[in-house]
Amino acid sequence: MANADFSREQNQTPGGFDSGSYREAKRPDTEAVRLTPLQQKLAGLEKALPAALAKQGTALVLSVVVMLAAFVGFGGAKVRGKYNEARQWFTTGVSADNGYALSEELTTRANTAANIITTGANTLGVDSAEVQAAQAALDDFSACLEAVQNGSKKQSLTSLPYYQGSAMHALCQANEALGTVIDQLYAKMQEQAADPMKMGAVQGQYGQFNSAGTIIGNLQYNDAVYEYQNDVGGFPASMLGRLFGVQEVEPFA
């Protein structure tokens, strides 16, 4: 009896499937993509937006608005920082002036002028025309200096012939007027002195008064202010300045 061939039957897989009938399961068209933590947060924010903002056009507008807000914020802070520095120059001085400050020198002018006037009143009499003119000029100068130092407006400034709405301009003019009358007063006192070149303590006060005037004339304050005005005067700095409450910084002129 011939041997039967059972090899074919033994290689068949139960259930009617053989190794050739196996096919890899079809992958879904869209597989889940793993997101980074940052991407997950952004996706959550996107879902939280109203439906209208999810549209590409609206999202672009939103991006522009955000960029403009950032520009205004950073730009405005920069302009405000420049203003905060510039408004201190009157009292602290600019770096180029090596410690000299306009406010301090003007205060020296006021104090030494007062001492000269006191000596003049004792020497010439309080009714002297030179003494009275010097005292009136000192009163105007002091009112202007106080207004600038305190950032306040004084009603008395409006009566000054050189006041044009700017306390700093009025102060500059008052300083020049004070210098003129103090020179006249000191010259009158020299006429009454035994030795015009030896005037005692008042001579020292007069020297300090003029020295402060010379220092003021050489300060770099105005140059710094003009440079600052150029920086913040153009667009968009001027617009940002108005938004952030930046005030004008005036030259001593």
C-alpha positions as semicolon CSV with decimal commas, in nm:
position;residue;x (nm);y (nm);z (nm)
1;M;0,000;0,000;0,000
2;A;0,148;0,333;-0,098
3;N;0,224;0,580;0,178
4;A;-0,023;0,870;0,197
5;D;0,107;1,228;0,181
6;F;-0,021;1,408;0,490
7;S;0,219;1,704;0,473
8;R;-0,038;1,933;0,306
9;E;-0,300;1,864;0,564
10;Q;-0,054;1,913;0,852
11;N;0,054;2,258;0,729
12;Q;-0,299;2,395;0,713
13;T;-0,400;2,636;0,989
14;P;-0,720;2,554;1,175
15;G;-1,005;2,772;1,074
16;G;-0,914;2,780;0,709
17;F;-0,637;3,053;0,724
18;D;-0,278;2,997;0,637
19;S;0,024;3,224;0,686
20;G;-0,024;3,369;0,338
21;S;-0,374;3,489;0,414
22;Y;-0,261;3,724;0,700
23;R;-0,275;4,098;0,620
24;E;-0,159;4,384;0,842
25;A;-0,446;4,575;0,993
26;K;-0,509;4,902;0,814
27;R;-0,395;5,211;1,010
28;P;-0,645;5,486;1,067
29;D;-0,608;5,782;0,835
30;T;-0,524;6,018;1,125
31;E;-0,305;5,898;1,405
32;A;-0,291;6,075;1,740
33;V;0,015;6,304;1,752
34;R;0,182;6,356;2,082
35;L;0,196;6,725;2,179
36;T;0,456;6,894;2,389
37;P;0,334;7,058;2,713
38;L;0,357;7,401;2,546
39;Q;0,158;7,282;2,245
40;Q;-0,103;7,136;2,477
41;K;-0,144;7,472;2,650
42;L;-0,175;7,653;2,318
43;A;-0,430;7,400;2,201
44;G;-0,629;7,458;2,517
45;L;-0,624;7,832;2,465
46;E;-0,738;7,787;2,107
47;K;-1,035;7,577;2,219
48;A;-1,126;7,843;2,474
49;L;-1,151;8,114;2,207
50;P;-1,489;8,199;2,063
51;A;-1,562;8,034;1,733
52;A;-1,512;8,357;1,540
53;L;-1,157;8,393;1,667
54;A;-1,068;8,047;1,547
55;K;-1,088;8,165;1,189
56;Q;-0,759;8,244;1,024
57;G;-0,838;8,604;0,935
58;T;-0,953;8,695;1,282
59;A;-0,657;8,520;1,438
60;L;-0,426;8,728;1,219
61;V;-0,593;9,047;1,336
62;L;-0,556;8,932;1,695
63;S;-0,186;8,868;1,639
64;V;-0,141;9,219;1,500
65;V;-0,324;9,367;1,798
66;V;-0,103;9,174;2,038
67;M;0,212;9,291;1,858
68;L;0,092;9,652;1,861
69;A;0,017;9,627;2,232
70;A;0,365;9,495;2,294
71;F;0,515;9,775;2,085
72;V;0,319;10,041;2,272
73;G;0,409;9,889;2,607
74;F;0,781;9,857;2,548
75;G;0,807;10,180;2,349
76;G;0,606;10,376;2,601
77;A;0,816;10,246;2,888
78;K;1,132;10,353;2,704
79;V;1,001;10,705;2,642
80;R;0,881;10,731;3,002
81;G;1,225;10,622;3,124
82;K;1,393;10,895;2,919
83;Y;1,150;11,151;3,058
84;N;1,209;11,043;3,419
85;E;1,581;11,092;3,365
86;A;1,552;11,425;3,183
87;R;1,321;11,587;3,436
88;Q;1,584;11,529;3,708
89;W;1,855;11,719;3,523
90;F;1,747;12,054;3,665
91;T;1,814;11,941;4,023
92;T;2,080;11,669;3,981
93;G;2,260;11,798;3,672
94;V;2,360;11,613;3,356
95;S;2,660;11,381;3,355
96;A;2,860;11,615;3,129
97;D;2,849;11,890;3,396
98;N;3,055;11,690;3,649
99;G;2,833;11,745;3,952
100;Y;2,719;12,100;3,882
101;A;2,343;12,144;3,870
102;L;2,134;12,434;3,744
103;S;1,906;12,442;4,048
104;E;2,198;12,458;4,290
105;E;2,372;12,741;4,108
106;L;2,052;12,942;4,081
107;T;1,994;12,894;4,454
108;T;2,345;13,028;4,516
109;R;2,258;13,331;4,306
110;A;1,945;13,391;4,515
111;N;2,124;13,355;4,850
112;T;2,424;13,573;4,766
113;A;2,199;13,837;4,608
114;A;2,000;13,854;4,932
115;N;2,321;13,908;5,133
116;I;2,439;14,179;4,896
117;I;2,103;14,357;4,920
118;T;2,116;14,343;5,301
119;T;2,460;14,502;5,300
120;G;2,344;14,758;5,047
121;A;2,047;14,852;5,263
122;N;2,279;14,906;5,561
123;T;2,520;15,110;5,353
124;L;2,293;15,309;5,122
125;G;1,965;15,293;5,311
126;V;1,652;15,093;5,239
127;D;1,512;15,379;5,034
128;S;1,799;15,368;4,788
129;A;1,675;15,320;4,430
130;E;1,942;15,056;4,371
131;V;1,843;14,860;4,681
132;Q;1,474;14,870;4,595
133;A;1,534;14,766;4,234
134;A;1,753;14,477;4,347
135;Q;1,495;14,361;4,603
136;A;1,214;14,368;4,347
137;A;1,426;14,168;4,101
138;L;1,515;13,916;4,372
139;D;1,146;13,871;4,459
140;D;1,063;13,796;4,096
141;F;1,359;13,562;4,063
142;S;1,268;13,374;4,381
143;A;0,908;13,330;4,266
144;C;1,024;13,184;3,934
145;L;1,279;12,957;4,099
146;E;1,021;12,825;4,343
147;A;0,774;12,757;4,063
148;V;1,029;12,557;3,864
149;Q;1,169;12,366;4,162
150;N;0,825;12,267;4,292
151;G;0,663;12,215;3,953
152;S;0,386;12,453;4,052
153;K;0,235;12,760;3,894
154;K;0,239;13,089;4,081
155;Q;-0,011;13,358;4,005
156;S;0,254;13,624;4,064
157;L;0,444;13,507;3,755
158;T;0,170;13,631;3,526
159;S;0,255;13,989;3,620
160;L;0,614;13,960;3,501
161;P;0,677;14,136;3,169
162;Y;0,883;13,843;3,040
163;Y;0,645;13,565;3,146
164;Q;0,508;13,384;2,839
165;G;0,346;13,083;3,002
166;S;0,673;12,906;3,077
167;A;0,814;12,921;3,429
168;M;1,156;12,807;3,305
169;H;1,173;13,086;3,046
170;A;1,062;13,335;3,309
171;L;1,332;13,207;3,545
172;C;1,598;13,255;3,279
173;Q;1,484;13,612;3,216
174;A;1,456;13,684;3,590
175;N;1,812;13,560;3,640
176;E;1,942;13,803;3,379
177;A;1,744;14,089;3,530
178;L;1,877;14,007;3,877
179;G;2,234;14,006;3,750
180;T;2,191;14,354;3,602
181;V;2,052;14,518;3,917
182;I;2,299;14,345;4,150
183;D;2,583;14,482;3,937
184;Q;2,431;14,829;3,966
185;L;2,386;14,795;4,342
186;Y;2,741;14,676;4,398
187;A;2,879;14,957;4,182
188;K;2,684;15,210;4,392
189;M;2,824;15,055;4,709
190;Q;3,177;15,088;4,568
191;E;3,117;15,459;4,525
192;Q;3,054;15,489;4,898
193;A;3,344;15,267;5,004
194;A;3,676;15,401;5,121
195;D;3,853;15,147;4,901
196;P;3,641;15,005;4,616
197;M;3,877;14,707;4,591
198;K;3,837;14,617;4,959
199;M;3,468;14,573;5,026
200;G;3,492;14,312;5,297
201;A;3,241;14,028;5,320
202;V;3,011;14,171;5,054
203;Q;3,294;14,146;4,804
204;G;3,309;13,772;4,863
205;Q;2,931;13,744;4,823
206;Y;2,946;13,936;4,498
207;G;3,222;13,709;4,373
208;Q;3,013;13,398;4,450
209;F;2,712;13,553;4,280
210;N;2,907;13,609;3,959
211;S;3,084;13,272;3,981
212;A;2,747;13,094;3,991
213;G;2,642;13,295;3,686
214;T;2,954;13,187;3,499
215;I;2,894;12,822;3,585
216;I;2,534;12,846;3,465
217;G;2,653;12,988;3,134
218;N;2,884;12,689;3,082
219;L;2,646;12,410;3,182
220;Q;2,553;12,142;2,929
221;Y;2,195;12,133;3,057
222;N;2,045;12,296;2,750
223;D;2,235;12,069;2,509
224;A;2,105;11,763;2,693
225;V;1,748;11,897;2,688
226;Y;1,759;11,974;2,315
227;E;1,891;11,624;2,244
228;Y;1,615;11,476;2,456
229;Q;1,352;11,682;2,273
230;N;1,480;11,548;1,940
231;D;1,458;11,191;2,069
232;V;1,099;11,213;2,191
233;G;0,963;11,481;1,960
234;G;0,914;11,270;1,647
235;F;0,664;10,998;1,563
236;P;0,592;10,754;1,723
237;A;0,778;10,870;2,036
238;S;0,562;11,181;2,072
239;M;0,243;10,975;2,052
240;L;0,373;10,724;2,305
241;G;0,475;11,010;2,531
242;R;0,123;11,148;2,539
243;L;-0,016;10,803;2,617
244;F;0,223;10,758;2,907
245;G;0,187;11,103;3,061
246;V;0,525;11,241;2,954
247;Q;0,551;11,615;3,017
248;E;0,769;11,871;2,843
249;V;1,124;11,926;2,965
250;E;1,224;12,285;2,892
251;P;1,565;12,440;2,831
252;F;1,694;12,725;3,046
253;A;1,645;12,985;2,778
